[in-house]
Amino acid sequence: MTDGQNALTGLRVAVLGPGGVGGLLAALLARAGAAVTCLASATTAERLRADGIRVESGQFGDFTTSVEAAERLAEPVDVLLVTVKATQLDDALERAPADVLGDALVVPLLNGVEHVDHLRRRYPQAGVVPATIRVESTRTAPGLIQHGSPFVTVDLVAVPPLEQRVRRLADALERTGVTVRVGDGEAAALWSKLNFLAPLALLTTAAQATAGEVRASRREDLVAIIGEVAAVARAEGAPADEDQVVAFFDGVPAGMRSSMQRDATAGRPLELDAIGGAVVRAATRHGIAVPVTARYVDELRERHPGS
Ligand SMILES: NC(=O)c1ccc[n+]([C@@H]2O[C@H](COP(=O)([O-])OP(=O)(O)OC[C@H]3O[C@@H](n4cnc5c(N)ncnc54)[C@H](OP(=O)(O)O)[C@@H]3O)[C@@H](O)[C@H]2O)c1
């Protein structure tokens, strides 16, 4: 890079699914100077082209920024951020053909673990980078994003031969104000989020109650699920300490809810299979018994057919 250039200069980013997560990152990157194209349905793409993305955020301020938008990726990009929900992934990927994407970095920010292998099979030439995001951000209408949390933290995994390109992306995101951590453990990155998220999502959704309520009323199940997920995480090669997760759960705000719970309340499909189903499948592969997790997954599947 020469003087006056930085990681954002000339960086071409496509964002597949400009919702709570994707819309926020698309707007931050575009505002900071990256060339951003959102891949979305015809109606959403038209709205974004006409009005840009409006972000309301305590951390980043309220702002509107213009972005490119298309129904389908037509030109190569440096980075594809995949920010649809797990239940929308297969349909959405049709918008990013492998031959156009080429060897781009593909960075999925979905919750869950199995999508990484899925994307590697689908885009054999691309560099699929396991990643997670910690944020609370909601798409209230196409192109309207409310960012509620006072932070956005992205964890990226940099493994050979992608380190340099991952570090450029990390640098670009940091320049927008996002906190970025770059690690080298794939399993650790993915399972460290699931260790907390799976128990939170399963319990709050099944009970239709807050974290504070379930940690009192369903404590035995909470401790059991945390222990089961931690055992699976360790078998997958990720460090996991159930006592720490229980302590963390006890420390989160009592009113905390999960996005799975919000999806259930709104009658939307749940990311149950990507979160709970993935734990049960990994447990089966490793011969680990996860009876309480499996009971919650089965019960929620029955209550929310198709999830
Ligand atoms: N939101 C958070 O605070 C948060 C935090 C951490 C992790 N996550 C995870 O991040 C992922 C995304 O969640 P989210 O809350 O950002 O979801 P979201 O707000 O519902 O956004 C999903 C976006 O995907 C778009 N979409 C759906 N089907 C599509 C398709 N076939 N082609 C193109 N775009 C399509 C939707 O488009 P329309 O706008 O046209 O409907 C929407 O903009 C999930 O795995 C979630 O668990 C979310």
PDBQT file of the ligand as one rigid body, heavy atoms in Angstrom, charges set to zero:
ROOT
HETATM    1  N1  LIG A 401     -28.817  -9.586  14.470  1.00  0.00    +0.000 N 
HETATM    2  C1  LIG A 401     -27.962  -9.830  15.437  1.00  0.00    +0.000 C 
HETATM    3  O1  LIG A 401     -27.864  -9.026  16.360  1.00  0.00    +0.000 OA
HETATM    4  C2  LIG A 401     -27.065 -11.057  15.373  1.00  0.00    +0.000 A 
HETATM    5  C3  LIG A 401     -26.008 -11.159  16.284  1.00  0.00    +0.000 A 
HETATM    6  C4  LIG A 401     -25.134 -12.233  16.186  1.00  0.00    +0.000 A 
HETATM    7  C5  LIG A 401     -25.324 -13.205  15.205  1.00  0.00    +0.000 A 
HETATM    8  N2  LIG A 401     -26.382 -13.103  14.354  1.00  0.00    +0.000 N 
HETATM    9  C6  LIG A 401     -26.530 -14.124  13.324  1.00  0.00    +0.000 C 
HETATM   10  O2  LIG A 401     -26.319 -13.509  12.069  1.00  0.00    +0.000 OA
HETATM   11  C7  LIG A 401     -27.114 -14.154  11.080  1.00  0.00    +0.000 C 
HETATM   12  C8  LIG A 401     -27.976 -13.101  10.385  1.00  0.00    +0.000 C 
HETATM   13  O3  LIG A 401     -28.924 -12.613  11.333  1.00  0.00    +0.000 OA
HETATM   14  P1  LIG A 401     -29.660 -11.218  11.194  1.00  0.00    +0.000 P 
HETATM   15  O4  LIG A 401     -30.258 -10.924  12.507  1.00  0.00    +0.000 OA
HETATM   16  O5  LIG A 401     -28.785 -10.222  10.568  1.00  0.00    +0.000 OA
HETATM   17  O6  LIG A 401     -30.824 -11.608  10.182  1.00  0.00    +0.000 OA
HETATM   18  P2  LIG A 401     -31.861 -10.623   9.458  1.00  0.00    +0.000 P 
HETATM   19  O7  LIG A 401     -31.867  -9.294  10.087  1.00  0.00    +0.000 OA
HETATM   20  O8  LIG A 401     -33.129 -11.379   9.330  1.00  0.00    +0.000 OA
HETATM   21  O9  LIG A 401     -31.193 -10.436   8.029  1.00  0.00    +0.000 OA
HETATM   22  C9  LIG A 401     -31.169 -11.424   7.082  1.00  0.00    +0.000 C 
HETATM   23  C10 LIG A 401     -31.081 -10.733   5.736  1.00  0.00    +0.000 C 
HETATM   24  O10 LIG A 401     -31.005 -11.730   4.755  1.00  0.00    +0.000 OA
HETATM   25  C11 LIG A 401     -31.820 -11.359   3.687  1.00  0.00    +0.000 C 
HETATM   26  N3  LIG A 401     -32.217 -12.533   2.926  1.00  0.00    +0.000 N 
HETATM   27  C12 LIG A 401     -33.069 -13.519   3.275  1.00  0.00    +0.000 A 
HETATM   28  N4  LIG A 401     -33.157 -14.433   2.283  1.00  0.00    +0.000 NA
HETATM   29  C13 LIG A 401     -32.351 -13.961   1.289  1.00  0.00    +0.000 A 
HETATM   30  C14 LIG A 401     -32.031 -14.440  -0.002  1.00  0.00    +0.000 A 
HETATM   31  N5  LIG A 401     -32.530 -15.591  -0.502  1.00  0.00    +0.000 N 
HETATM   32  N6  LIG A 401     -31.188 -13.708  -0.765  1.00  0.00    +0.000 NA
HETATM   33  C15 LIG A 401     -30.642 -12.565  -0.297  1.00  0.00    +0.000 A 
HETATM   34  N7  LIG A 401     -30.908 -12.061   0.943  1.00  0.00    +0.000 NA
HETATM   35  C16 LIG A 401     -31.761 -12.767   1.705  1.00  0.00    +0.000 A 
HETATM   36  C17 LIG A 401     -32.973 -10.621   4.278  1.00  0.00    +0.000 C 
HETATM   37  O11 LIG A 401     -33.458  -9.791   3.248  1.00  0.00    +0.000 OA
HETATM   38  P3  LIG A 401     -34.695  -8.801   3.339  1.00  0.00    +0.000 P 
HETATM   39  O12 LIG A 401     -34.168  -7.572   4.034  1.00  0.00    +0.000 OA
HETATM   40  O13 LIG A 401     -35.000  -8.568   1.897  1.00  0.00    +0.000 OA
HETATM   41  O14 LIG A 401     -35.759  -9.503   4.099  1.00  0.00    +0.000 OA
HETATM   42  C18 LIG A 401     -32.305  -9.865   5.411  1.00  0.00    +0.000 C 
HETATM   43  O15 LIG A 401     -31.868  -8.623   4.971  1.00  0.00    +0.000 OA
HETATM   44  C19 LIG A 401     -27.916 -15.218  11.819  1.00  0.00    +0.000 C 
HETATM   45  O16 LIG A 401     -27.251 -16.450  11.738  1.00  0.00    +0.000 OA
HETATM   46  C20 LIG A 401     -27.926 -14.731  13.261  1.00  0.00    +0.000 C 
HETATM   47  O17 LIG A 401     -28.086 -15.772  14.194  1.00  0.00    +0.000 OA
HETATM   48  C21 LIG A 401     -27.255 -12.042  14.412  1.00  0.00    +0.000 A 
ENDROOT
TORSDOF 0
